[in-house]
Amino acid sequence: MENLQKKQQQQNDTPAPTKVSFLNCIDLSNPDIHLSVSLLKQACLDCGFFYVINHGITPEFMEEVFAQSKKFFELPLSEKMKVLRNEKHRGFTPVLDELLDPDNQVHVGDYKEGYYIGVELPEDDPEAEKPFYGPNVWPEEDILPGWRQTMEKFHRETLEVARAVARIIALALDLEADFFDKPEMLGHPIAVMRLLHYAGQISDPSKGLYGAGAHSDYGLITLLATDDVYGLQICKDKDAQPQVWEFVAPLKGAFIVNLGDMLERWSNCIFKSTLHRVLGNGQERYSIAYFVEPSHDCLVECLPTCKSEKNPPMFPPIKCGAYLSQRYKDTHADLNVYNKHQS
Ligand SMILES: O=C(O)CCC(=O)C(=O)O
């Protein structure tokens, strides 16, 4: 993996930043499951971030997804606003829509634009009444031909990668491999993919300017695909003062996987979610985050293998849908802001 990271750093146009984190790498094509479990467990205990390679999605298809994403963000703002995010969190999110770290991003939000795509459910499906479930919002076919098909295929394929990673996580937590495959978990997940575009703004932490403010993700895990521009930073110990930030080297074609807050709760802090942020360095950057959360009604409560008399559950059980709704509400602009701008 060290070689992989060096190779990746050499491929990038810009010199590698000095402080780059070493991350373990899980090869999903490796039949030695014990090795994968051991590498993943070490990564989860150490920093909550690791690479996943040989995951089955071809490099050519990943290139195509990035090319289609770029086409969307290159549209005029007026066109993008036609597919503005709705109350189900589907569609376009303009620059500054999200504010992830209000303590440090004073009066401004993230300098990134995005596009949310969830699991497609027809409007007349009874489940579509629930937050995060329902139909997606799509740009017109004549504006971006084939765009929807590409994104739907990537959504489906990435979910399979997420399920494969979740099986290794289950084994690392001494659970049955299919623990997270249950219908209420990744059988019918809330799986939200988000195309992201950083337009080349230069971040300045001293002024509270970030591509994405410091945060941990809300769900089970996140799979992140990036282009080869540096930007993502992690803070391995969120309780340390001062915080120490390290870059994560981009690895084209791989997923960078991180643990979310629900897994921290599920595992009673044995596996912790990791604080991360994005710094812009003046270069345009594209990434795709895939947030993996269980079904709306899933009760996230301490796993049987993560509690004992000496180590009782630290968190009360929570329903996934309610927890997620609150986290999105806390971090996203009120949609009325856009109505006011338009009137
Ligand atoms: O763009 C990236 O590298 C990370 C994005 C991210 O952290 C997020 O959307 O939660």
The ligand as a MOL file (V3000), in Angstrom:
LIG
                    3D

  0  0  0     0  0            999 V3000
M  V30 BEGIN CTAB
M  V30 COUNTS 10 9 0 0 0
M  V30 BEGIN ATOM
M  V30 1 O -15.0760 15.8890 -0.7340 0
M  V30 2 C -14.5120 15.2440 0.1550 0
M  V30 3 O -13.3580 14.8220 0.0310 0
M  V30 4 C -15.2060 14.9470 1.4660 0
M  V30 5 C -16.6510 15.3270 1.5140 0
M  V30 6 C -17.2670 15.1240 2.8520 0
M  V30 7 O -16.6090 15.0000 3.8410 0
M  V30 8 C -18.7270 15.0670 3.0120 0
M  V30 9 O -19.4540 15.4160 2.0730 0
M  V30 10 O -19.1850 14.6580 4.0940 0
M  V30 END ATOM
M  V30 BEGIN BOND
M  V30 1 2 1 2
M  V30 2 1 2 3
M  V30 3 1 2 4
M  V30 4 1 4 5
M  V30 5 1 5 6
M  V30 6 2 6 7
M  V30 7 1 6 8
M  V30 8 2 8 9
M  V30 9 1 8 10
M  V30 END BOND
M  V30 END CTAB
M  END
